[in-house]
């Protein structure tokens, strides 16, 4: 049976993997949002699709580029962290 320390350590590791895997997408979304917002403020263009489309395109591109890293991070977390605890080794 798993004691509290192992459970909390596993949850901490899972949260850290979630933060690391989501960081590229969140960073690009932030940078794209700030860039488009600055462009809108400088040009006084207040079009709603102007904020949505570039941000979505940047997120899709970064997601496509970092899919391998994200998948490898999740697989290694499950293989090295979760599965050994489930089978009890």
DSSP file (Angstrom, degrees, kcal/mol; ACC not computed):
  #  RESIDUE AA STRUCTURE BP1 BP2  ACC     N-H-->O    O-->H-N    N-H-->O    O-->H-N    TCO  KAPPA ALPHA  PHI   PSI    X-CA   Y-CA   Z-CA
    1    1 A X              0   0    0      0, 0.0     2,-0.4     0, 0.0     0, 0.0   0.000 360.0 360.0 360.0 144.3    0.0    0.0    0.0
    2    2 A X        -     0   0    0      4,-0.0     2,-0.1     2,-0.0    83,-0.0  -0.656 360.0-144.1 -85.8 129.2    1.2    3.5   -0.9
    3    3 A X     >  -     0   0    0     -2,-0.4     4,-2.0     1,-0.1     3,-0.2  -0.357  29.8 -99.2 -86.0 174.2    1.9    5.9    2.0
    4    4 A X  H  > S+     0   0    0      1,-0.2     4,-2.9     2,-0.2     5,-0.3   0.855 117.9  56.7 -63.9 -37.9    1.2    9.6    1.9
    5    5 A X  H  > S+     0   0    0      1,-0.2     4,-2.2     2,-0.2    -1,-0.2   0.910 109.5  45.3 -63.1 -42.5    4.8   10.7    1.2
    6    6 A X  H  > S+     0   0    0      2,-0.2     4,-2.4    -3,-0.2    -1,-0.2   0.906 113.8  50.4 -67.4 -40.4    4.9    8.5   -2.0
    7    7 A X  H  X S+     0   0    0     -4,-2.0     4,-2.4     2,-0.2    -2,-0.2   0.937 113.1  44.6 -62.2 -47.9    1.5    9.7   -3.1
    8    8 A X  H  X S+     0   0    0     -4,-2.9     4,-2.3     1,-0.2    -1,-0.2   0.859 112.7  51.9 -68.0 -34.2    2.4   13.4   -2.6
    9    9 A X  H  X S+     0   0    0     -4,-2.2     4,-2.4    -5,-0.3    -1,-0.2   0.906 110.6  48.3 -66.7 -40.3    5.7   13.0   -4.3
   10   10 A X  H  X S+     0   0    0     -4,-2.4     4,-2.4     2,-0.2    -2,-0.2   0.903 111.9  49.1 -65.5 -41.3    4.1   11.3   -7.3
   11   11 A X  H  X S+     0   0    0     -4,-2.4     4,-2.4     2,-0.2    -2,-0.2   0.895 110.6  51.2 -63.8 -39.6    1.5   14.1   -7.5
   12   12 A X  H  X S+     0   0    0     -4,-2.3     4,-2.2     2,-0.2    -2,-0.2   0.921 111.0  47.7 -63.3 -44.0    4.3   16.7   -7.3
   13   13 A X  H  X S+     0   0    0     -4,-2.4     4,-2.4     1,-0.2    -2,-0.2   0.898 111.2  51.4 -63.8 -39.9    6.1   15.0  -10.1
   14   14 A X  H  X S+     0   0    0     -4,-2.4     4,-2.0     2,-0.2    -2,-0.2   0.898 110.3  48.3 -64.1 -40.8    2.9   14.8  -12.2
   15   15 A X  H  X S+     0   0    0     -4,-2.4     4,-2.3     2,-0.2    -1,-0.2   0.892 110.7  51.4 -65.8 -38.8    2.3   18.5  -11.7
   16   16 A X  H  X S+     0   0    0     -4,-2.2     4,-2.7     2,-0.2    -2,-0.2   0.908 109.2  50.0 -65.4 -40.9    5.8   19.3  -12.7
   17   17 A X  H  X S+     0   0    0     -4,-2.4     4,-2.6     1,-0.2     5,-0.2   0.899 110.4  51.3 -62.6 -40.0    5.5   17.2  -15.9
   18   18 A X  H  X S+     0   0    0     -4,-2.0     4,-1.6     2,-0.2    -2,-0.2   0.904 111.6  46.9 -63.6 -41.2    2.3   19.1  -16.6
   19   19 A X  H  X S+     0   0    0     -4,-2.3     4,-1.2     2,-0.2    -2,-0.2   0.934 114.1  46.9 -65.3 -46.1    4.0   22.5  -16.2
   20   20 A X  H  X S+     0   0    0     -4,-2.7     4,-0.5     1,-0.2     3,-0.2   0.899 113.9  46.8 -65.7 -40.9    7.0   21.5  -18.3
   21   21 A X  H  < S+     0   0    0     -4,-2.6     4,-0.4     1,-0.2    -1,-0.2   0.803 115.9  44.6 -73.9 -26.8    4.9   20.1  -21.1
   22   22 A X  H  X S+     0   0    0     -4,-1.6     4,-2.4    -5,-0.2     5,-0.2   0.618  91.4  86.7 -89.9 -11.6    2.6   23.0  -21.2
   23   23 A X  H  X S+     0   0    0     -4,-1.2     4,-2.5    -3,-0.2     5,-0.2   0.878  84.6  51.7 -61.3 -42.1    5.3   25.7  -21.0
   24   24 A X  H  X S+     0   0    0     -4,-0.5     4,-2.1     1,-0.2    -1,-0.2   0.935 114.4  43.2 -61.7 -42.8    6.1   26.0  -24.7
   25   25 A X  H  > S+     0   0    0     -4,-0.4     4,-2.4     1,-0.2    -2,-0.2   0.920 115.7  47.8 -68.5 -43.1    2.5   26.5  -25.7
   26   26 A X  H  X S+     0   0    0     -4,-2.4     4,-2.2     2,-0.2    -1,-0.2   0.883 111.4  51.1 -66.0 -37.3    1.7   28.9  -22.9
   27   27 A X  H  X S+     0   0    0     -4,-2.5     4,-2.6    -5,-0.2    -1,-0.2   0.925 112.2  45.5 -65.6 -44.3    4.8   31.0  -23.6
   28   28 A X  H  X S+     0   0    0     -4,-2.1     4,-2.8    -5,-0.2     5,-0.2   0.886 111.7  52.2 -67.7 -37.7    4.0   31.3  -27.3
   29   29 A X  H  X S+     0   0    0     -4,-2.4     4,-2.3     2,-0.2    -1,-0.2   0.909 111.5  47.6 -63.6 -40.4    0.4   32.2  -26.5
   30   30 A X  H  X S+     0   0    0     -4,-2.2     4,-2.5     2,-0.2     5,-0.2   0.945 114.2  45.5 -64.7 -47.8    1.5   34.9  -24.1
   31   31 A X  H  X S+     0   0    0     -4,-2.6     4,-2.4     1,-0.2    -2,-0.2   0.903 114.4  48.1 -64.9 -40.9    4.0   36.3  -26.6
   32   32 A X  H  X S+     0   0    0     -4,-2.8     4,-2.6     2,-0.2     5,-0.3   0.907 112.4  49.8 -65.8 -40.4    1.6   36.2  -29.5
   33   33 A X  H  X S+     0   0    0     -4,-2.3     4,-2.4    -5,-0.2    -2,-0.2   0.911 112.7  45.8 -64.4 -42.8   -1.1   37.9  -27.3
   34   34 A X  H  X S+     0   0    0     -4,-2.5     4,-2.5     2,-0.2    -1,-0.2   0.909 114.0  49.3 -66.7 -41.0    1.2   40.7  -26.2
   35   35 A X  H  X S+     0   0    0     -4,-2.4     4,-2.3    -5,-0.2    -2,-0.2   0.933 114.4  43.6 -64.5 -46.1    2.5   41.2  -29.8
   36   36 A X  H  X S+     0   0    0     -4,-2.6     4,-2.7     2,-0.2    -2,-0.2   0.896 113.8  51.7 -67.3 -39.2   -1.0   41.4  -31.3
   37   37 A X  H  X S+     0   0    0     -4,-2.4     4,-2.3    -5,-0.3    -2,-0.2   0.902 110.7  47.9 -63.1 -40.8   -2.3   43.6  -28.4
   38   38 A X  H  X S+     0   0    0     -4,-2.5     4,-2.2     2,-0.2    -2,-0.2   0.908 111.8  50.2 -65.4 -41.5    0.6   46.0  -28.9
   39   39 A X  H  X S+     0   0    0     -4,-2.3     4,-2.0     1,-0.2     6,-0.3   0.911 111.6  48.5 -61.4 -42.8   -0.1   46.0  -32.7
   40   40 A X  H  X>S+     0   0    0     -4,-2.7     4,-1.6     1,-0.2     5,-0.7   0.889 111.5  49.6 -66.4 -38.2   -3.7   46.8  -32.0
   41   41 A X  H  <5S+     0   0    0     -4,-2.3    -1,-0.2     1,-0.2    -2,-0.2   0.881 113.0  46.6 -68.4 -36.5   -2.9   49.5  -29.6
   42   42 A X  H  <5S+     0   0    0     -4,-2.2    -2,-0.2     1,-0.2    -1,-0.2   0.833 123.3  32.6 -74.6 -31.5   -0.5   51.2  -32.0
   43   43 A X  H  <5S-     0   0    0     -4,-2.0    -2,-0.2    -5,-0.2    -1,-0.2   0.496  98.1-128.7-104.3  -4.6   -2.8   51.0  -35.0
   44   44 A X  T  <5 +     0   0    0     -4,-1.6     2,-0.6     1,-0.2    -3,-0.2   0.769  56.7 147.8  59.2  28.6   -6.2   51.4  -33.2
   45   45 A X      < -     0   0    0     -5,-0.7    -1,-0.2    -6,-0.3     2,-0.2  -0.851  25.6-176.6 -92.3 121.7   -7.5   48.3  -35.0
   46   46 A X        +     0   0    0     -2,-0.6     2,-0.5    -3,-0.1    -1,-0.1  -0.420  23.1 147.7-117.6  56.2  -10.0   46.5  -32.7
   47   47 A X     >  -     0   0    0     -2,-0.2     4,-0.6     1,-0.1     3,-0.5  -0.796  40.6-148.8 -93.7 130.0  -10.9   43.4  -34.8
   48   48 A X  H >> S+     0   0    0     -2,-0.5     4,-1.3     1,-0.2     3,-0.8   0.859  96.5  54.6 -68.4 -36.2  -11.6   40.3  -32.7
   49   49 A X  H 3> S+     0   0    0      1,-0.2     4,-2.4     2,-0.2     5,-0.4   0.760  96.7  67.7 -70.8 -20.9  -10.3   37.9  -35.3
   50   50 A X  H 3> S+     0   0    0     -3,-0.5     4,-0.5     1,-0.2    -1,-0.2   0.814 104.9  42.0 -67.6 -28.9   -7.0   39.7  -35.3
   51   51 A X  H <X S+     0   0    0     -3,-0.8     4,-0.7    -4,-0.6    -1,-0.2   0.811 119.4  43.9 -83.2 -30.5   -6.4   38.5  -31.7
   52   52 A X  H  X S+     0   0    0     -4,-1.3     4,-2.5     2,-0.1     5,-0.2   0.934 107.9  51.2 -82.7 -48.4   -7.6   35.0  -32.3
   53   53 A X  H  X S+     0   0    0     -4,-2.4     4,-2.5     1,-0.2     5,-0.2   0.916 111.3  43.7 -65.7 -48.5   -6.2   33.8  -35.6
   54   54 A X  H  X S+     0   0    0     -4,-0.5     4,-2.5    -5,-0.4    -1,-0.2   0.904 116.0  49.2 -64.8 -37.7   -2.4   34.7  -35.0
   55   55 A X  H  X S+     0   0    0     -4,-0.7     4,-2.3     2,-0.2    -2,-0.2   0.920 112.6  47.2 -65.9 -42.6   -2.5   33.3  -31.5
   56   56 A X  H  X S+     0   0    0     -4,-2.5     4,-2.5     2,-0.2    -2,-0.2   0.907 112.3  50.1 -64.6 -41.8   -4.2   30.1  -32.7
   57   57 A X  H  X S+     0   0    0     -4,-2.5     4,-2.3    -5,-0.2    -2,-0.2   0.917 111.6  48.0 -63.5 -43.2   -1.7   29.7  -35.6
   58   58 A X  H  X S+     0   0    0     -4,-2.5     4,-2.4     2,-0.2     5,-0.2   0.902 112.3  49.4 -64.4 -40.9    1.3   30.2  -33.3
   59   59 A X  H  X S+     0   0    0     -4,-2.3     4,-2.6     2,-0.2    -2,-0.2   0.915 111.1  49.1 -65.0 -42.9   -0.1   27.7  -30.8
   60   60 A X  H  X S+     0   0    0     -4,-2.5     4,-2.4     2,-0.2    -2,-0.2   0.912 112.3  48.4 -63.9 -42.3   -0.7   25.1  -33.5
   61   61 A X  H  X S+     0   0    0     -4,-2.3     4,-2.1     2,-0.2    -2,-0.2   0.931 114.6  44.3 -64.0 -46.1    2.8   25.5  -34.9
   62   62 A X  H  X S+     0   0    0     -4,-2.4     4,-2.1     2,-0.2    -2,-0.2   0.880 112.6  52.4 -68.7 -36.4    4.5   25.2  -31.5
   63   63 A X  H  X S+     0   0    0     -4,-2.6     4,-0.6    -5,-0.2    -1,-0.2   0.926 110.5  48.1 -62.6 -43.3    2.3   22.3  -30.6
   64   64 A X  H  < S+     0   0    0     -4,-2.4     3,-0.5     1,-0.2     4,-0.3   0.885 114.1  47.0 -63.1 -39.5    3.3   20.5  -33.8
   65   65 A X  H  < S+     0   0    0     -4,-2.1     3,-0.2     1,-0.2     4,-0.2   0.810 118.7  39.5 -73.4 -29.6    6.9   21.2  -33.2
   66   66 A X  H  X S+     0   0    0     -4,-2.1     4,-2.4     1,-0.2    -1,-0.2   0.278  82.1 102.5-107.0  11.0    6.9   20.1  -29.5
   67   67 A X  H  X S+     0   0    0     -4,-0.6     4,-2.8    -3,-0.5     5,-0.2   0.901  82.5  51.3 -60.0 -41.4    4.6   17.1  -29.8
   68   68 A X  H  > S+     0   0    0     -4,-0.3     4,-2.5    -3,-0.2    -1,-0.2   0.914 111.0  47.4 -63.0 -43.5    7.6   14.7  -29.6
   69   69 A X  H  > S+     0   0    0     -4,-0.2     4,-2.3     2,-0.2    -1,-0.2   0.915 113.9  47.7 -63.2 -43.6    9.0   16.3  -26.5
   70   70 A X  H  X S+     0   0    0     -4,-2.4     4,-2.3     2,-0.2    -2,-0.2   0.928 113.4  46.8 -64.9 -45.2    5.6   16.3  -24.8
   71   71 A X  H  X S+     0   0    0     -4,-2.8     4,-2.7     1,-0.2     5,-0.2   0.914 113.0  49.3 -63.5 -42.8    4.9   12.7  -25.6
   72   72 A X  H  X S+     0   0    0     -4,-2.5     4,-2.4    -5,-0.2     5,-0.2   0.887 110.5  51.0 -65.1 -38.4    8.3   11.6  -24.5
   73   73 A X  H  X S+     0   0    0     -4,-2.3     4,-1.9     2,-0.2    -2,-0.2   0.930 113.9  43.7 -64.0 -45.2    7.9   13.5  -21.2
   74   74 A X  H  X S+     0   0    0     -4,-2.3     4,-2.2     2,-0.2    -2,-0.2   0.906 114.3  49.5 -67.7 -41.4    4.6   11.9  -20.5
   75   75 A X  H  X S+     0   0    0     -4,-2.7     4,-3.0     1,-0.2     5,-0.2   0.921 112.1  47.7 -64.7 -43.4    5.7    8.4  -21.5
   76   76 A X  H  X S+     0   0    0     -4,-2.4     4,-2.6    -5,-0.2     5,-0.4   0.872 110.2  53.1 -67.4 -34.4    8.8    8.6  -19.4
   77   77 A X  H  X>S+     0   0    0     -4,-1.9     4,-2.0    -5,-0.2     5,-1.3   0.928 114.4  41.6 -63.6 -43.5    6.8    9.8  -16.4
   78   78 A X  I  <>S+     0   0    0     -4,-2.2     5,-3.0     3,-0.2     6,-0.3   0.915 118.7  44.5 -70.4 -42.2    4.4    6.9  -16.7
   79   79 A X  I  <5S+     0   0    0     -4,-3.0     5,-0.4    -5,-0.2    -2,-0.2   0.890 126.3  29.9 -70.6 -38.4    7.1    4.3  -17.3
   80   80 A X  I  <5S+     0   0    0     -4,-2.6    -2,-0.2    -5,-0.2    -3,-0.2   0.712 134.7  23.0 -94.3 -21.8    9.5    5.5  -14.7
   81   81 A X  I  X5S+     0   0    0     -4,-2.0     4,-0.6    -5,-0.4    -3,-0.2   0.832 125.3  29.8-112.7 -48.6    7.1    6.9  -12.1
   82   82 A X  I  ><S+     0   0    0     -5,-1.3     4,-1.9     2,-0.1     3,-0.4   0.945 114.3  51.2 -86.0 -51.3    3.6    5.6  -12.2
   83   83 A X  H  ><S+     0   0    0     -5,-3.0     4,-2.4     1,-0.2     5,-0.2   0.898 108.5  51.4 -61.1 -44.6    3.8    2.0  -13.6
   84   84 A X  H  >>S+     0   0    0     -5,-0.4     5,-2.1    -6,-0.3     4,-0.9   0.864 111.2  49.5 -60.3 -32.5    6.5    0.9  -11.1
   85   85 A X  H  <5S+     0   0    0     -4,-0.6    -1,-0.2    -3,-0.4    -2,-0.2   0.844 110.1  51.2 -73.3 -32.4    4.4    2.2   -8.2
   86   86 A X  H  <5S+     0   0    0     -4,-1.9    -2,-0.2     1,-0.2    -1,-0.2   0.926 113.9  42.0 -69.9 -44.0    1.3    0.4   -9.6
   87   87 A X  H  <5S-     0   0    0     -4,-2.4    -1,-0.2    -5,-0.2    -2,-0.2   0.607 114.9-118.7 -81.9  -9.1    3.1   -3.0   -9.9
   88   88 A X  T  <5       0   0    0     -4,-0.9    -3,-0.2    -5,-0.2    -4,-0.1   0.728 360.0 360.0  88.0  23.4    4.7   -2.4   -6.5
   89   89 A X      <       0   0    0     -5,-2.1    -4,-0.2    -6,-0.2    -5,-0.1   0.469 360.0 360.0-101.6 360.0    8.4   -2.4   -7.3
